[in-house]
């Protein structure tokens, strides 16, 4: 039997593997089924079926943040296409290279009442216009011959750290692939650091020799670029402090003064305030990163290194498309420099929150979890009180830490962690992923645990259950006390552990409300293969380590 000629869908999947995409997340549907079929038949890519398109998009986003390269999500038209928009919004704001492939109605039905037609505005939804607000480029591939050019443009967009979208009608997917031609080369090669790095090295050398205080401030781009080791070495060489933003948390080591921003440590802010020279490395300096620091940033000789400019007007920005090369060049330029006499490590200072009467505080919960984390595991913190507590109280370790503060969507961390666990399991099945989320996030997108079970993902989902939208309860109590009792954000008691155990008999689920039980449960679950879940009961009235709540300002 002769082999069938390759289709556009086949060529698209081949191009995805050329972009180093090895996992394709999505939700199946009629107008995407040809691409799913091509993925099933291709040995170099694994299709993963999620429960919701937002979850599929967040899975791709999480894998891209951990893996360092682009990831992909595939949806059908209609509600499927619209459901992925919030996930792409997070990818856009956080500059994560996610490619969305969206199937659409066949060309013969466009403008003729076709089911889920989204390409004939103003009579239909204008899908390209919708997507264009959350991606760096959006192309409709309305002819087979246009495939390679569209993928090339998408690849160039991804290489700049922005998501991209390709819309492909169903009949185009099934059409014969165009003649093969040369395609754009992989644009991920390293590039030399900009010449201005030499001038930065001179400024740092001068500051070091005159005994000026230097502080490095690392953000999410530094984390994803893998410069933690070289940046720590550079800080040690100069006798400098190294603080981190929430997204750059894993760049810090055990001596780090802490995290900056609204959920950060006063000691990290003190390090920046004391700096005469402040070098910001891959941190966008959004308000959640820098709250309370505008004066210190303006007072210091502040230099920003990174692919994307900071969100603080007037800060000197040195565009560095290849951050590892730039940090490596600084290390080389400053080789042999004898820094000032070693200063004692700046003790990490924590925010003071009101003590609760319950058996287990959130700080005790997070510290106990942190003490049990396996070496090298990745931690995904979700939104709300759970995320704030993880950012503030989790011990600094040797694994990756991810928090999505671009859009701050509830439930993102659950799906993103699952995507990272599934996508990374093939390369290192022993590496565990841990997600720390609240019950509100779980109730939104927690059923993606089913996806983790289906694919045997090495993940532990930890749900801090206060039967409330806890951060909203705090806001009600502080800013709307007249209507805070009972308020809008307290829920009836839900036994999430029992529900999960009943739904998924093979899933190891535990529930704890006390310190001893928590320590034992963490030790057991974090050392087991495959997916499992821990539910921890906490107090909805506990105020999280969130600066504005503790200062009495909204």
N, C-alpha and C positions, 0 to 999 in steps of 0.2 A: 504494500500500500504506500502510495506516495505521501510525503509529508506535506501538510497544509502550509500554504504560503503565510509568512508572518503578517500580522495585522498591525494597525496603528497602535492598538493596545499592547501588543507584544513589543513593538519598538519603544513605546513609552516606558515599559517596565525595564527594558534593557538600558535605557538612558538613566533611569533612577539608580540602577546598580552602578552605572558609571559615575554617579554623584556620591557613591559610597553609602547609599541608602540600602539597608538590608532588612528592614522591618517596615511594613506598610500597615498603618492603623486605619480603621474605618468601620463603617456600618454598611452592610450590603444593601443593594437596591437595584431596580431594573436598569436605571440609566448609568449605573457604575459596574454592572456585572461583567462586562467584557474585560475591563481592566483587572477586576478581581480574578477572573479566570486566567488571565495571562500571568498574574502574580503567582497563582497556585502552580502553574506549569513551569515557572522559572526557578531554577535551583538556587539562585543567588538572593532570593528575597522571600521573606515570610509574611504572609498576610495575617493580621490579627483583627478579629471582630470584637469591637467594643459594644457597650450597651447603649451609648448615646454619642452623637457626633461631637458634642463639647468634650466628652471624655476622650474620644479618639484624638481630637486636636490637642488636648492637654497631654495625652500620652506622647504624641510626637514632640511636643515642646519639651517635656521632661527628658526624653531621650536625647534631644539635641543639646540641652544644657549639660548633661552628664557626658555625652559622647564627644562633644566638641565639633561635630559636623552637622550637616543638614539632616532633617528627618521629614517624613511625609505622612499625609493623611488623605484618605480617599472617601468621598461621600457621594451620594446620589443627589438628585435635584430636589426641589421643593423644600419641605421642612428640614431635610438632611443638610442641604446647602446652607440654610439660615442658622441651623443649630451650631455650626462650626464657627460662626462669626465671632462670638465672644472669646473663644480660644485663640483665634488669630489676632484679636485685639490685644491680648496679653503678649503674644509673640512679637507683635509690632512694637509695642511700647517698651518691651524689654530687649528688643533687637535679637530675637532668636530665629535662626534660619529654618523655617518650616514651610514646606511646599504643600499646598492644598490642591489636590486634583479633584475636580467636581464634574460628574457626568450630567449631561443635560438632555432635554428632549431632542429627538431626531430632527434634522433640519427641515424635513418635509412637513413637520407639524408646527414649526415656529410661525407665530402670527396667525395660526389657523385653529386655535383652541386646543392645542396639544396639552396633554396632562403634564402639569408641572413645567409648562413653558415659562421661562424666565428671561427670555432674550428678545422680546418684542415690546419694549416700552413705547408709549405710556400705557398701552393696554395691559401689559403684564408687569410684574416686578422687574426692575432693571438690575439683574444679578451682578453684572460687571461693575455697576456704580456702587452697589452695596459693598462688594468686596474691595473695591479700590480704596475705601477709607481705612482698611485694616491690613493692607499688604503693600509692598513696595512696587509690585507690578502685577497686572492681571491681564491675561491674554485669552481670547476665545479662539480655539483651534477649529475653524470652520471648514478647513480643507486638509486632507492628509498631508499635502506637500508643505503645510505650514508648521508641522510638528517640531522639527529640529530647531528651526529659528525661535519658536516660542520657548522651547526647553532651554535653549542657549540664553535667552533673555532672563528666564527664571533663575537659571544657575548663576548668572552674574549678579542678580539681586540677592540671592542667598549668600553669595560670597561677601556681600557688604553687610551681612548680619540682619537682613530684613526678610520677612516671609514673602511668599509669592503664590499666585493662584493661576491654575490652568483650567479652563472650562472646555469640555470636549463633548459635543453631541454624540449620542449613542451610535448613530450610523457612521460617524467618522471613526469612532473606536473600532468598529467592526470592519472598516474598509482595509484594503490591502495597504501595507506599509509603503511609503514612498521609497524611491531609489536611495540606497545608502550613500551618504556623502560625509565628508569630514565634518566633525563636530568640534565645537569650541573646547579648548583644553581645560582640564581641571584648574580652577583659579585659586587653589588653596596653597599654592607654593609660597614659601616664605619670601619676604622682601627685605631689603636692607633697611636698617633704621634710618630715619631722617637725619640729615647732617646736624640739625639743631640739638640732637642728643649730646653732642660734644660740648655745646655751650651749657647744657643742663649739668653735665658732669663737672664742668669748671665751677659753676655756681655752688654745687654741692661740696666740691673740694674746698673752696674758699670758706664756706660756712663751717665745715668740719674743722679746718685749721684754726679758725678764730674762736672755736668753742661754742658756736651758735647751736641752739636746739633745732633739730630737724625731725620732722614727722612725716611718715608715709601713710597714706590713707587709701586702702585698697577696696575696690568695688567688684561688682559681678563680672565685668569683663576680665579682671585679673584672675578671678576664680576659674572662669571657663577657659581662659588661655593657658592655665597650668603654670603660672609664674610664682606660685606660693613659695617654693624652695629658693629660687634666685632672689626674690624680693626680701625674704627673711634674711638671707645672707647679706644683701646690700644694706639692710637696716643695721645688722650687727656690725658691719664694717665701718659704718658712719656713727655708731653709737646713737642711733635714731630710734624713736618710738615707731611702732607699726600698729595702726588702728584699722578697723574694718567697718564697712557699711553692712547692713543686714544681708544683702546679696553677695558680699564678699567675705562672709563670716569664716569660711573654711580656709582663707589665706592666713588668718591669725593662728598663733601657736599658744601654748600654755602660759606664756609670759605676756600675751597680748593685753594691753590696757582695756580692751573691750570693743564693743560695737557702738557706732554713732547713731544719732537720730532719735525719733520719738520713743523707740523701744530699747534704746541703748544704755550705756553705762556712763555715769558722770566722769569716771576716770578717763574714758576715751575722749570726752569733750575737753577735759583738762589738758590732755596731751596736745590736742590741736590748739587750744588757747595759748599754750606755752611755746608753741613753735614759732621760730623766726622764718624758717623755710618749710613750706608745706608742699609735698609732692603728692598729687592725687593720681592714683593709678587705676584706670578703668572703672571709675565711679562717676555716674551721671550727676551726682550731687542733687538729686531730687529732694523735695522737702522731707520725705521720710528718712532720707540719709543725713540731712544736714540741719534739721530743726534746732534752732538756738545757736547756730555756729556762723551765721552770716558776718557778724562783727569780726570774729577770729579769722575767717577766710580773707576778709578785706585787709586786715592788719598785717597778715603774713605775706612773705614773698611766695605766692601760690602759683604752682605750675600744674597743669593738667595734661596727663598722658593718656591717650586712648584713641580708639577708632572713631568714636562719636563725641562731639563737643559736649561740655557739661551744661547743666541747666541753671547756671548762675552767670548772669551777664557780667562781662568785664574780666572774667578769669582768663589768664593766659592759657591758651589751648595749643598743644603740640600734637598734631594728627599723627598717630602711630598705627598704621594698619596691621603691623606685626608687633604686638606688645612683647612677646618673649624675646624677639630680636633686640628691641629697645632696652629692656631690662638687662639683657646679656651684655649689650654694648656699654651700659653704665657700669656694670660690674668690672668689665675689662678695663675701662678707662680709669677706674678708681682702684685698680689692683695695686697692692702695696701701700695704700694709704693707711697711716696709723691714726685711727680715730681718737676722740677724746677718751680720757679714763672712763672705764665702764661705769655707767650710772646704774644704780639699783633699779630693778624692774618696777614699773609703776603698778602698785597694787590695784587689782580690779575692784571697783566700787559699784555696788548694786543699788538700784532704786529701792527706796523703803516703801513697802505697801502695808496697809492695815492687816493685822493678824486676824485670821478667822478662828472660829471655835471648833471646826470640824477636825476629823482625824488625819487629814492629808491635805497639805497645801499644794498649789500648783508648782511652786518652786521645789518642794520635796519630790513631787512626781517627776518633774523634768530631770532633776539631778539624779534620781534613782535610775531612770531610763538611760541617761547618759553614761552612768557608771557601768551599765551592762552592754553597751553597744559593742558589737564585734569590731575588730580592727579593720579599717578601710571601708566600713559600710557608709552608704549615702543616706542622708536624712532629708526628707521633704517636710517642711512646715507649712500647714495650711493657714487660712485666714483667721482673724479674730483673736480671742484670748489665747487659744492654743498656740497660734503662731507667735504672738508677742512673748509668751512664756518661753517658747523654744529659743527664740532669738536671744532673749535676755539671760536665761538660766542654763541652757545646755552647756556642759563642759566643752572646751575646745579640744578637738581630737584630730585624727589623721584622715578622716573621710570627707566626702563632699557634703555641702549643705546648700539646699535650694529653698528659696521662698520667693513667691511671685508677687511683687509689690507694684508691678506695672498697673494692672487693673484690680489686683487684690481680690479676685473672685473666689467665693467659697466653693470648696470641692475641687479646686484646681490641683492641690497638692496630692489628693488621693489618686486621681487619674494619672497625673504626671509621674508620681512615684511608681505606679504600676507599669507605665510605659517604659520607664528607665530600667525597671527590674526585668521585664520581658525582653527588651532589646539588648540588654547587657548580659543576660544569662548565657547566651551562646558563647560569649568570649570568656566569661569568668562566672560559672554557676555558683561558686562558693561565696561570691560577694553579695551581701544582703542589703536590701533597701528597707528603710524604716520611714513610715509616714506618721506624723503627729497631727491630728485633726480634732476638731470639736464635733459634738453631735449635730450641730446645725449643718456643718459641711457634709457630714455623713448622710444626713437625711436628703441633701441635694443630690449628691453624686456617689454615695457609698456603694451603690450596687455594682460599680465597676469592680468590686471585690470578686464578683462572678467571673470577670475577665481574667483576673489573677489566678483564680482556681482552674479555669479552663486551660491555661497555658503553664500552670505549675510555677508561677513566678516566685522567686525567693524574696518575699516581702512580708513585713509585719506591719499591720495597720493598727495603730494605737488611737483609740477614740476617747477623748476626755469628755465625759458625759455629765453635763449639769442641767439637762432637761430645759435648755433655754438657748436663746441667742445671747450668750453671756456678755459680750461687749456692748450690745444694745441695751441689756438690762442695766449695765453700769451707766451708760449715757442717760437712760431714763431717770435713774436715781439721782444723778448729779445735776442734770439740766432741766428736767421736767418732773420735779418731785411731786407736784400736785396730782399727777396722773400715773405715777410710777407704781402704785399699789392697787391692783395686781400688775398693771402695765400690759403691754402687748407681746412681750417676748419671753414669757415663761410658759412652759408646756407641761402637759400631764406627764407623769412618770412613764418612761419607756425602758423596757429591759432589752436593750439592743443585743446583748450577748446571747440571751435566750432566743431572740428572733433569728440571729445569724446561725446559731447552732441548729435550729429547727429547719431553716432553709437549706443549709449546706452541711449535711451530717458528717462529711469527711473533713470539715474545717475545724482546726483546733482553735477554740474560742474560750477566753477566760475573762472573768470579771473580778475586779478587786476594788476595795475601798480603804485599805489600810497599808501602812508601810511594809510590814513583813510580807504580806501577800503580794504586794507589788514587786518587791525585790525577787521573790521566788518565781513569779510569773514571767518577769523579764528574762531571768536567767534561763528558764525553760524554753520560752518561745523564740528568743533571739539566737538560740543555738540549733534550732531545728530546720530542716530543709522545707522548701515549698512555702505556700502562703499560710498565715495564721493571723489571729486578731486578739487584741487586748482592749477591754473596756474598763476605764477607770472612773469611778464616781467622784465628782468634785462639786464644790459649792458655787451656785450661780451668782452669789453676791460677793465673791472674792474679786477684788479690784486687781486687774492685770498690771504688769510692769509697763505701763504706757504713760509717758511723761505728762501729757495734757490732763489726764485724769487725776494725777497726783498733785497738780498745781491748781486745780479748780478752774481750768479754762477749757472751753470746748474746742 
